[in-house]
Amino acid sequence: MVNFSVVGKKLGMSRLYNEQGEVIPVTLVKIYNGCISDFMANENKDFNKIVLAYGKVNNPEKKISKPLLGFYKKKNLDPYKNKAEFKVAKNLEFKTGDLLNVDNLGLGDVVDVIGISKGKGFAGPMKRWNFKGLRATHGVSVSHRSHGSTGQRQDPGKVFKGKKMAGHMGSERKTIKNLVIASVNKEEGIVCIKGAIPGHKGGDVIIAVKVSNK
């Protein structure tokens, strides 16, 4: 069960060294200073929900729509560019106006990281599904990297949905589970997460905290 979630920007990968001198590959994420713009209690479920606003901008009157500015004015909150809705644990107390940022994360926290994978455009079956391709001899001509037959006989006489074929690759929502926060720099607002996470440099990722050591 996820306790709460924050949003950050992927900065890239680096490395840390433990006490034994072993290399630990990590991904650097700069955590946004988020503000809870709405809190929704669910009496019949084992979780509540929050709406997290993040991403402050200069000159919001020009960069944020008037309905959204009116929403923040009604709530007496500073305007933010983006919003996201998350589940939070019942035992945690949140209210409108509370901040969620790097201060809520701690060394050793177990997290799930959610992001949009890198887009790779239109890809063939060998790149997309790791097919080995057709033989390079015995009559195979100009189709060595094709996927071969896709259907059966007259019955059923069709290609079933979900068949592994060439098509658009990447740009999908991916979740990497049970990663560990290896370092926290609260002055810079940056955390180091052990291992790789989805997305390109500069892309937004969701960090869902499952086990907090704070």
C-alpha positions as CSV (number, residue, x, y, z in Angstrom):
1,M,0.0,0.0,0.0
2,V,1.3,3.4,-1.0
3,N,1.5,5.9,1.9
4,F,1.9,9.1,-0.2
5,S,3.4,10.3,-3.5
6,V,5.5,13.2,-4.6
7,V,6.5,14.4,-8.1
8,G,10.1,15.1,-9.3
9,K,12.2,15.7,-12.4
10,K,14.6,13.1,-13.6
11,L,18.1,14.6,-13.9
12,G,20.1,11.6,-15.0
13,M,22.2,8.8,-13.6
14,S,25.3,8.8,-11.4
15,R,27.0,6.5,-8.9
16,L,27.6,6.3,-5.2
17,Y,30.2,4.2,-3.2
18,N,29.3,2.3,-0.1
19,E,31.6,1.6,2.9
20,Q,33.1,-1.4,1.2
21,G,34.0,0.6,-1.9
22,E,31.3,-1.0,-4.1
23,V,29.7,1.1,-6.8
24,I,25.9,1.8,-6.5
25,P,24.3,3.0,-9.7
26,V,21.7,5.7,-8.8
27,T,19.3,8.0,-10.6
28,L,19.1,11.7,-9.5
29,V,15.6,13.2,-9.1
30,K,14.9,16.8,-8.2
31,I,11.7,16.8,-6.1
32,Y,9.1,19.5,-6.8
33,N,7.8,21.6,-3.9
34,G,4.2,20.4,-4.1
35,C,1.2,21.8,-2.3
36,I,-2.0,19.9,-1.4
37,S,-4.8,21.8,-3.2
38,D,-7.5,19.4,-2.2
39,F,-8.1,16.5,0.2
40,M,-10.8,13.9,-0.2
41,A,-11.7,11.5,2.6
42,N,-13.1,8.0,1.8
43,E,-15.0,6.6,4.7
44,N,-15.7,3.3,3.0
45,K,-12.2,2.6,1.8
46,D,-8.8,2.1,3.3
47,F,-7.3,5.1,1.7
48,N,-7.9,8.8,1.2
49,K,-7.0,11.0,-1.8
50,I,-5.1,14.2,-2.3
51,V,-4.7,16.6,-5.3
52,L,-1.0,17.7,-5.4
53,A,-0.2,21.0,-7.2
54,Y,3.4,21.4,-8.3
55,G,5.5,23.4,-10.7
56,K,5.6,27.1,-9.9
57,V,6.0,29.5,-12.8
58,N,6.9,33.1,-13.2
59,N,4.2,35.5,-14.3
60,P,1.3,33.0,-13.7
61,E,-1.3,35.4,-15.1
62,K,0.1,34.7,-18.6
63,K,1.0,31.0,-18.2
64,I,-1.9,29.6,-16.2
65,S,-5.6,29.6,-17.4
66,K,-8.0,31.9,-15.7
67,P,-10.3,29.1,-14.3
68,L,-7.2,27.5,-12.6
69,L,-6.1,30.9,-11.2
70,G,-9.6,31.3,-9.9
71,F,-9.5,27.9,-8.2
72,Y,-6.2,28.7,-6.4
73,K,-7.5,32.2,-5.4
74,K,-10.6,30.5,-3.9
75,K,-8.4,28.2,-1.9
76,N,-6.0,31.0,-0.9
77,L,-3.1,29.1,-2.4
78,D,-0.2,30.2,-4.7
79,P,-0.9,29.2,-8.3
80,Y,0.9,26.1,-9.7
81,K,1.1,24.9,-13.3
82,N,0.4,21.2,-12.8
83,K,-1.8,19.0,-10.7
84,A,-1.9,15.2,-10.0
85,E,-4.2,13.1,-7.9
86,F,-2.8,10.4,-5.5
87,K,-3.9,7.9,-2.9
88,V,-2.7,8.4,0.6
89,A,-2.8,6.1,3.7
90,K,-5.6,6.5,6.1
91,N,-3.3,6.9,9.1
92,L,-1.6,10.0,7.6
93,E,-3.1,13.4,8.2
94,F,-3.2,15.9,5.4
95,K,-5.1,19.0,4.8
96,T,-5.4,21.7,2.1
97,G,-2.3,23.9,2.0
98,D,0.1,21.3,3.4
99,L,3.4,20.9,1.5
100,L,4.9,17.7,0.1
101,N,8.5,17.9,-1.0
102,V,11.9,16.4,-0.4
103,D,11.5,16.9,3.4
104,N,9.0,14.1,3.4
105,L,11.5,11.6,2.0
106,G,14.2,9.8,4.0
107,L,17.2,7.6,3.5
108,G,16.2,4.0,3.0
109,D,12.6,4.7,2.0
110,V,11.1,2.0,-0.3
111,V,9.4,3.6,-3.3
112,D,7.7,2.8,-6.6
113,V,8.7,5.1,-9.5
114,I,6.3,5.8,-12.3
115,G,7.2,7.5,-15.5
116,I,6.7,7.6,-19.3
117,S,9.3,5.5,-21.1
118,K,11.4,6.9,-23.9
119,G,9.6,6.9,-27.2
120,K,11.4,5.0,-30.0
121,G,9.1,5.6,-32.9
122,F,7.9,2.8,-35.3
123,A,10.0,-0.3,-34.6
124,G,10.2,-3.7,-36.3
125,P,9.5,-7.0,-34.4
126,M,13.2,-7.7,-33.8
127,K,13.8,-4.5,-31.9
128,R,10.3,-4.3,-30.3
129,W,9.8,-8.0,-29.3
130,N,13.3,-9.4,-29.6
131,F,12.4,-11.8,-32.5
132,K,15.4,-13.5,-34.0
133,G,14.2,-12.8,-37.6
134,L,14.0,-15.1,-40.6
135,R,16.8,-17.3,-42.0
136,A,19.4,-15.7,-44.3
137,T,19.2,-18.6,-46.8
138,H,16.8,-21.1,-48.5
139,G,14.6,-18.7,-50.4
140,V,14.3,-15.9,-47.9
141,S,14.7,-12.6,-49.8
142,V,14.6,-9.0,-48.6
143,S,12.6,-10.0,-45.5
144,H,15.2,-11.2,-43.1
145,R,14.0,-8.9,-40.2
146,S,10.3,-9.6,-40.7
147,H,8.0,-11.4,-38.2
148,G,6.8,-14.1,-40.5
149,S,3.3,-15.6,-40.4
150,T,0.8,-13.9,-38.1
151,G,-2.4,-16.0,-38.6
152,Q,-3.6,-19.6,-38.8
153,R,-5.7,-21.3,-41.5
154,Q,-9.2,-20.5,-42.9
155,D,-10.4,-21.1,-39.3
156,P,-10.3,-18.7,-37.5
157,G,-9.2,-16.7,-40.6
158,K,-8.0,-13.6,-38.7
159,V,-5.1,-12.2,-36.7
160,F,-5.9,-12.1,-33.0
161,K,-5.6,-8.9,-31.1
162,G,-2.4,-8.5,-29.2
163,K,-0.3,-10.3,-31.7
164,K,3.4,-9.3,-31.5
165,M,4.1,-7.3,-34.6
166,A,5.9,-4.2,-35.8
167,G,4.5,-0.9,-34.4
168,H,4.9,2.1,-32.1
169,M,7.5,1.4,-29.4
170,G,7.9,3.3,-26.1
171,S,6.1,6.3,-24.7
172,E,4.2,4.0,-22.3
173,R,3.5,4.5,-18.6
174,K,5.9,2.2,-16.7
175,T,6.3,1.4,-13.0
176,I,9.5,0.2,-11.4
177,K,8.7,-1.3,-8.0
178,N,10.5,-1.5,-4.7
179,L,13.4,0.8,-5.3
180,V,15.4,2.3,-2.4
181,I,16.4,5.9,-1.8
182,A,20.2,5.8,-1.4
183,S,20.8,9.5,-0.6
184,V,18.8,12.7,0.2
185,N,20.1,16.2,-0.3
186,K,17.5,18.5,1.2
187,E,19.4,21.7,0.5
188,E,19.3,21.0,-3.3
189,G,16.0,19.1,-3.1
190,I,17.6,16.1,-4.8
191,V,17.3,12.4,-4.0
192,C,19.3,9.5,-5.3
193,I,17.3,6.4,-6.1
194,K,19.1,3.1,-6.4
195,G,18.8,1.7,-10.0
196,A,17.3,3.0,-13.2
197,I,13.9,4.6,-13.6
198,P,11.6,5.2,-16.6
199,G,11.7,8.3,-18.8
200,H,14.1,10.8,-20.4
201,K,16.3,13.4,-18.7
202,G,14.0,16.3,-17.7
203,G,10.9,14.2,-17.6
204,D,8.5,14.2,-14.7
205,V,8.3,11.0,-12.5
206,I,6.0,10.0,-9.7
207,I,7.7,8.7,-6.5
208,A,5.2,6.6,-4.5
209,V,6.5,6.0,-1.0
210,K,5.6,2.5,0.3
211,V,7.8,2.2,3.4
212,S,9.0,5.3,5.1
213,N,11.9,5.3,7.6
214,K,11.2,8.8,8.8
